């Protein structure tokens, strides 16, 4: 149910008919691009603007322009715009505030990013306090200015005019009206070669042509010396403008940078370990990881070698601060192109030859980059030729990013990733009274795309004299609660793209059973449970351990300190790692045991008198008992599907819940039915895992067949989607392992889960015993 304008009745009564007409028209546009929360911010902002008392033009401009701004850079910018307008109200007239708001769609289109638009608002506020007379003419020419300047360039251009003509009001107005020669000359001086917003569409097409998928690119202010592009939350942050590099056009530099960052994203599956490494060592390891992903990219797209080679051999102005830097730039070219020689340096030539000899078979191994990077560092350290970190980070390879992605990838969470969150997920849930429910409900059959969900907070009873013996309507007709809809994309292997918001997952509850059934299972498998306990005892955390060889420990390591003093007296460089620390070794693991509860689980397995569901229940009981003994946080969930619009997800036991009677009754009452849409269930299991603080995360899937659903006739579609889901989870630090009871699973399970990430159970009666043992082997 949409947010009603009647909630703002007091505001509507104060505005004129002209403003009301504008609001009626603009509200329809706003409702198409904003969520209910955004619409509320939009109307609250209108109320705040109206209270400023600066005329109708200001509020009309606000109502008309804000939907366009929200469409360009998101609805979260609305409160910032309102705050900025209120700050300006004490410094400039209402007409200038109106001009500022009317310039926002242009600024959003040219800047292309919400953070840069916030920077634009900050710049306007600061400028109004130094040269308020120049604000009006500057805002009138904002389209032309932002089409030629970055935000930082605009700030420098404006600051020059404000300082040069701070006491000459006539020339100040001419400067910001673009009428003076100084204004045009400074504008030309601050103009950059290629603006990101003018090349973003070309870059998107370029990357899509190479890797057949979309990437998310954002402009970032690059107005300081040591700026380097970076990847954060799977979004590429590129400079908002670049200059031509000699005879290399800026567009080519953008392409090289975007392709290099895409190679990191496509070919990095595991974060590198930064434990006990110095900043210089981190740089050299990242240097070799750059070479690894570039090798993989050039194997798939040979033309990238030419693109990157041009930038590695470009002529740069000025001399290097340290001779090692020129050598490193040449090494980067030698690693990219095996035909380039080492110019007489035998040690470097041998190192590069070792890289080319092993990269073909170790191109997917990030540990290879780690070892080669440390070896390269040791090579220069042995020569005493390692420059400072400041000099290293200024290496003249302009298309490479700062490599933060290769160190922090496992810390990323799916919830804050790059995915588009549709307005259908921005639902508002409200508790209402019986009267509101009876009078205001517009549609009794509202679907999952409703903007508001109402819940009656009062129990309603039939008209009976004896209320104590009367059931409420909820008790008579109520159902187990259903969660809000969760929308997930699905991979289409035909077009090699995700279908956005294609699958809808609902969390539902299975009926309770008798917890005594679970206790009976534990008693029946008591001999097996004893053997499992012996395995579990071996997984008990080691407790306190001592770590030596630290630079910044808690206490002095006497042996290491003595060795360091001996080295000093012998005139050698001492080892600075002379401290140690006592640390507590705990298991850092969270697990979701995900059960396939499709209709096929009701069938008896060949070679057994039990159904798949009974075996799955017994196995889940034993693995829960085993994990309880270790203390790892774990959850037992199940899933089934009835088409893409109704994937049912059952939380039988949650992370914060003990294996008590409530969990046992849910496990005892689980039933099989419907189909198996595996990819959506895996993504939703990861959604719950990412809420856990543990670093290691595991989804242990128990199934009896391949992915299938009633609305998908192509048997390969859901297989490829499940494979893509496994890859997505792996890139986010979630391991997926499949335990299948299908004797014919070898035809497909290896392609979905990978070489060593599945087990086919040949003897189904051994499932209750094998599942806990498998868990122990995966998590030791």
ChimeraX attribute file (.defattr): number of C-alpha atoms within 10 A of each C-alpha:
attribute: neighborCount
match mode: 1-to-1
recipient: residues
	/A:1	18
	/A:2	14
	/A:3	15
	/A:4	9
	/A:5	14
	/A:6	9
	/A:7	9
	/A:8	13
	/A:9	10
	/A:10	10
	/A:11	17
	/A:12	16
	/A:13	10
	/A:14	13
	/A:15	15
	/A:16	10
	/A:17	11
	/A:18	10
	/A:19	17
	/A:20	15
	/A:21	12
	/A:22	15
	/A:23	23
	/A:24	12
	/A:25	12
	/A:26	19
	/A:27	19
	/A:28	11
	/A:29	16
	/A:30	24
	/A:31	16
	/A:32	12
	/A:33	19
	/A:34	23
	/A:35	22
	/A:36	20
	/A:37	16
	/A:38	23
	/A:39	21
	/A:40	16
	/A:41	19
	/A:42	23
	/A:43	17
	/A:44	17
	/A:45	23
	/A:46	19
	/A:47	18
	/A:48	16
	/A:49	23
	/A:50	19
	/A:51	14
	/A:52	15
	/A:53	12
	/A:54	16
	/A:55	14
	/A:56	17
	/A:57	15
	/A:58	24
	/A:59	26
	/A:60	21
	/A:61	18
	/A:62	26
	/A:63	25
	/A:64	19
	/A:65	18
	/A:66	24
	/A:67	26
	/A:68	21
	/A:69	26
	/A:70	21
	/A:71	17
	/A:72	21
	/A:73	19
	/A:74	17
	/A:75	23
	/A:76	14
	/A:77	18
	/A:78	20
	/A:79	15
	/A:80	15
	/A:81	21
	/A:82	20
	/A:83	14
	/A:84	19
	/A:85	25
	/A:86	16
	/A:87	13
	/A:88	20
	/A:89	16
	/A:90	10
	/A:91	14
	/A:92	17
	/A:93	12
	/A:94	20
	/A:95	14
	/A:96	22
	/A:97	26
	/A:98	20
	/A:99	20
	/A:100	26
	/A:101	27
	/A:102	20
	/A:103	18
	/A:104	24
	/A:105	21
	/A:106	19
	/A:107	25
	/A:108	22
	/A:109	19
	/A:110	24
	/A:111	29
	/A:112	22
	/A:113	21
	/A:114	20
	/A:115	16
	/A:116	22
	/A:117	24
	/A:118	16
	/A:119	16
	/A:120	20
	/A:121	21
	/A:122	13
	/A:123	16
	/A:124	18
	/A:125	18
	/A:126	13
	/A:127	18
	/A:128	17
	/A:129	13
	/A:130	14
	/A:131	20
	/A:132	16
	/A:133	19
	/A:134	25
	/A:135	24
	/A:136	20
	/A:137	18
	/A:138	21
	/A:139	21
	/A:140	17
	/A:141	14
	/A:142	17
	/A:143	17
	/A:144	12
	/A:145	21
	/A:146	19
	/A:147	17
	/A:148	19
	/A:149	26
	/A:150	28
	/A:151	25
	/A:152	19
	/A:153	22
	/A:154	19
	/A:155	16
	/A:156	16
	/A:157	24
	/A:158	23
	/A:159	14
	/A:160	15
	/A:161	21
	/A:162	22
	/A:163	12
	/A:164	14
	/A:165	17
	/A:166	15
	/A:167	11
	/A:168	10
	/A:169	14
	/A:170	11
	/A:171	19
	/A:172	22
	/A:173	21
	/A:174	19
	/A:175	26
	/A:176	24
	/A:177	18
	/A:178	18
	/A:179	12
	/A:180	14
	/A:181	11
	/A:182	16
	/A:183	21
	/A:184	14
	/A:185	13
	/A:186	17
	/A:187	20
	/A:188	13
	/A:189	12
	/A:190	17
	/A:191	21
	/A:192	18
	/A:193	16
	/A:194	21
	/A:195	25
	/A:196	26
	/A:197	19
	/A:198	15
	/A:199	15
	/A:200	19
	/A:201	11
	/A:202	15
	/A:203	21
	/A:204	17
	/A:205	14
	/A:206	16
	/A:207	17
	/A:208	14
	/A:209	11
	/A:210	13
	/A:211	17
	/A:212	13
	/A:213	14
	/A:214	15
	/A:215	19
	/A:216	15
	/A:217	20
	/A:218	19
	/A:219	22
	/A:220	23
	/A:221	19
	/A:222	18
	/A:223	14
	/A:224	8
	/A:225	7
	/A:226	10
	/A:227	17
	/A:228	18
	/A:229	22
	/A:230	20
	/A:231	23
	/A:232	15
	/A:233	18
	/A:234	21
	/A:235	18
	/A:236	23
	/A:237	20
	/A:238	26
	/A:239	21
	/A:240	25
	/A:241	26
	/A:242	18
	/A:243	15
	/A:244	14
	/A:245	17
	/A:246	12
	/A:247	9
	/A:248	14
	/A:249	14
	/A:250	21
	/A:251	22
	/A:252	18
	/A:253	22
	/A:254	24
	/A:255	21
	/A:256	23
	/A:257	23
	/A:258	24
	/A:259	24
	/A:260	21
	/A:261	29
	/A:262	23
	/A:263	20
	/A:264	22
	/A:265	20
	/A:266	14
	/A:267	18
	/A:268	20
	/A:269	20
	/A:270	19
	/A:271	19
	/A:272	21
	/A:273	14
	/A:274	14
	/A:275	7
	/A:276	12
	/A:277	12
	/A:278	11
	/A:279	12
	/A:280	18
	/A:281	21
	/A:282	22
	/A:283	20
	/A:284	22
	/A:285	27
	/A:286	22
	/A:287	22
	/A:288	23
	/A:289	26
	/A:290	23
	/A:291	22
	/A:292	27
	/A:293	24
	/A:294	25
	/A:295	23
	/A:296	19
	/A:297	23
	/A:298	17
	/A:299	13
	/A:300	12
	/A:301	13
	/A:302	12
	/A:303	11
	/A:304	18
	/A:305	18
	/A:306	13
	/A:307	16
	/A:308	24
	/A:309	16
	/A:310	16
	/A:311	21
	/A:312	20
	/A:313	12
	/A:314	14
	/A:315	11
	/A:316	11
	/A:317	8
	/A:318	6
	/A:319	8
	/A:320	14
	/A:321	13
	/A:322	14
	/A:323	12
	/A:324	17
	/A:325	20
	/A:326	15
	/A:327	15
	/A:328	18
	/A:329	15
	/A:330	18
	/A:331	22
	/A:332	19
	/A:333	23
	/A:334	23
	/A:335	22
	/A:336	23
	/A:337	16
	/A:338	12
	/A:339	9
	/A:340	14
	/A:341	18
	/A:342	19
	/A:343	10
	/A:344	8
	/A:345	10
	/A:346	11
	/A:347	11
	/A:348	20
	/A:349	17
	/A:350	11
	/A:351	18
	/A:352	22
	/A:353	16
	/A:354	12
	/A:355	21
	/A:356	16
	/A:357	11
	/A:358	11
	/A:359	17
	/A:360	13
	/A:361	9
	/A:362	14
	/A:363	18
	/A:364	17
	/A:365	16
	/A:366	22
	/A:367	16
	/A:368	18
	/A:369	26
	/A:370	21
	/A:371	13
	/A:372	20
	/A:373	21
	/A:374	18
	/A:375	16
	/A:376	19
	/A:377	19
	/A:378	16
	/A:379	16
	/A:380	14
	/A:381	12
	/A:382	10
	/A:383	8
	/A:384	9
	/A:385	15
	/A:386	20
	/A:387	17
	/A:388	11
	/A:389	14
	/A:390	10
	/A:391	14
	/A:392	19
	/A:393	17
	/A:394	16
	/A:395	17
	/A:396	17
	/A:397	17
	/A:398	17
	/A:399	21
	/A:400	20
	/A:401	23
	/A:402	16
	/A:403	21
	/A:404	14
	/A:405	22
	/A:406	21
	/A:407	15
	/A:408	16
	/A:409	22
	/A:410	19
	/A:411	15
	/A:412	17
	/A:413	17
	/A:414	22
	/A:415	14
	/A:416	9
	/A:417	13
	/A:418	14
	/A:419	15
	/A:420	10
	/A:421	13
	/A:422	13
	/A:423	18
	/A:424	16
	/A:425	17
	/A:426	17
	/A:427	20
	/A:428	16
	/A:429	12
	/A:430	12
	/A:431	13
	/A:432	14
	/A:433	14
	/A:434	14
	/A:435	9
	/A:436	12
	/A:437	15
	/A:438	11
	/A:439	8
	/A:440	9
	/A:441	11
	/A:442	10
	/A:443	9
	/A:444	6
	/A:445	7
	/A:446	13
	/A:447	11
	/A:448	16
	/A:449	14
	/A:450	17
	/A:451	20
	/A:452	17
	/A:453	17
	/A:454	15
	/A:455	13
	/A:456	15
	/A:457	12
	/A:458	10
	/A:459	12
	/A:460	13
	/A:461	14
	/A:462	10
	/A:463	8
	/A:464	10
	/A:465	8
	/A:466	7
	/A:467	11
	/A:468	7
	/A:469	8
	/A:470	14
	/A:471	15
	/A:472	14
	/A:473	12
	/A:474	11
	/A:475	12
	/A:476	10
	/A:477	8
	/A:478	9
	/A:479	9
	/A:480	9
	/A:481	9
	/A:482	12
	/A:483	12
	/A:484	15
	/A:485	20
	/A:486	17
	/A:487	20
	/A:488	22
	/A:489	20
	/A:490	24
	/A:491	22
	/A:492	16
	/A:493	15
	/A:494	8
	/A:495	10
	/A:496	12
	/A:497	15
	/A:498	17
	/A:499	13
	/A:500	15
	/A:501	16
	/A:502	14
	/A:503	20
	/A:504	20
	/A:505	24
	/A:506	20
	/A:507	19
	/A:508	17
	/A:509	18
	/A:510	18
	/A:511	13
	/A:512	16
	/A:513	18
	/A:514	15
	/A:515	18
	/A:516	13
	/A:517	17
	/A:518	22
	/A:519	14
	/A:520	12
	/A:521	16
	/A:522	17
	/A:523	12
	/A:524	12
	/A:525	15
	/A:526	13
	/A:527	11
	/A:528	16
	/A:529	20
	/A:530	11
	/A:531	12
	/A:532	21
	/A:533	19
	/A:534	10
	/A:535	17
	/A:536	20
	/A:537	12
	/A:538	12
	/A:539	16
	/A:540	15
	/A:541	15
	/A:542	11
	/A:543	10
	/A:544	11
	/A:545	11
	/A:546	10
	/A:547	13
	/A:548	17
	/A:549	17
	/A:550	18
	/A:551	15
	/A:552	13
	/A:553	16
	/A:554	11
	/A:555	13
	/A:556	18
	/A:557	18
	/A:558	12
	/A:559	10
	/A:560	20
	/A:561	17
	/A:562	12
	/A:563	13
	/A:564	19
	/A:565	15
	/A:566	13
	/A:567	14
	/A:568	13
	/A:569	10
	/A:570	10
	/A:571	9
	/A:572	11
	/A:573	11
	/A:574	17
	/A:575	15
	/A:576	13
	/A:577	18
	/A:578	22
	/A:579	20
	/A:580	20
	/A:581	17
	/A:582	13
	/A:583	11
	/A:584	12
	/A:585	13
	/A:586	12
	/A:587	19
	/A:588	14
	/A:589	17
	/A:590	22
	/A:591	26
	/A:592	25
	/A:593	21
	/A:594	25
	/A:595	25
	/A:596	29
	/A:597	29
	/A:598	25
	/A:599	16
	/A:600	20
	/A:601	22
	/A:602	16
	/A:603	14
	/A:604	15
	/A:605	20
	/A:606	13
	/A:607	10
	/A:608	12
	/A:609	11
	/A:610	15
	/A:611	17
	/A:612	26
	/A:613	25
	/A:614	19
	/A:615	20
	/A:616	24
	/A:617	21
	/A:618	25
	/A:619	22
	/A:620	23
	/A:621	23
	/A:622	26
	/A:623	24
	/A:624	19
	/A:625	17
	/A:626	22
	/A:627	18
	/A:628	15
	/A:629	15
	/A:630	17
	/A:631	12
	/A:632	17
	/A:633	19
	/A:634	25
	/A:635	24
	/A:636	23
	/A:637	21
	/A:638	27
	/A:639	29
	/A:640	25
	/A:641	28
	/A:642	17
	/A:643	19
	/A:644	18
	/A:645	16
	/A:646	16
	/A:647	26
	/A:648	25
	/A:649	26
	/A:650	20
	/A:651	20
	/A:652	25
	/A:653	24
	/A:654	16
	/A:655	18
	/A:656	9
	/A:657	13
	/A:658	16
	/A:659	17
	/A:660	10
	/A:661	15
	/A:662	17
	/A:663	21
	/A:664	22
	/A:665	22
	/A:666	21
	/A:667	29
	/A:668	24
	/A:669	17
	/A:670	19
	/A:671	18
	/A:672	18
	/A:673	16
	/A:674	20
	/A:675	23
	/A:676	29
	/A:677	30
	/A:678	25
	/A:679	24
	/A:680	29
	/A:681	27
	/A:682	22
	/A:683	21
	/A:684	18
	/A:685	25
	/A:686	27
	/A:687	15
	/A:688	15
	/A:689	24
	/A:690	21
	/A:691	11
	/A:692	16
	/A:693	12
	/A:694	15
	/A:695	14
	/A:696	17
	/A:697	25
	/A:698	24
	/A:699	23
	/A:700	24
	/A:701	21
	/A:702	23
	/A:703	24
	/A:704	24
	/A:705	19
	/A:706	20
	/A:707	22
	/A:708	22
	/A:709	21
	/A:710	13
	/A:711	11
	/A:712	13
	/A:713	10
	/A:714	10
	/A:715	12
	/A:716	15
	/A:717	17
	/A:718	25
	/A:719	23
	/A:720	21
	/A:721	23
	/A:722	26
	/A:723	20
	/A:724	20
	/A:725	25
	/A:726	22
	/A:727	19
	/A:728	17
	/A:729	22
	/A:730	17
	/A:731	21
	/A:732	21
	/A:733	24
	/A:734	22
	/A:735	20
	/A:736	22
	/A:737	22
	/A:738	21
	/A:739	21
	/A:740	24
	/A:741	21
	/A:742	17
	/A:743	15
	/A:744	12
	/A:745	17
	/A:746	13
	/A:747	9
	/A:748	16
	/A:749	24
	/A:750	16
	/A:751	13
	/A:752	20
	/A:753	20
	/A:754	15
	/A:755	9
	/A:756	9
	/A:757	16
	/A:758	20
	/A:759	18
	/A:760	17
	/A:761	18
	/A:762	13
	/A:763	14
	/A:764	23
	/A:765	18
	/A:766	12
	/A:767	22
	/A:768	23
	/A:769	19
	/A:770	20
	/A:771	22
	/A:772	26
	/A:773	19
	/A:774	15
	/A:775	19
	/A:776	19
	/A:777	11
	/A:778	13
	/A:779	15
	/A:780	12
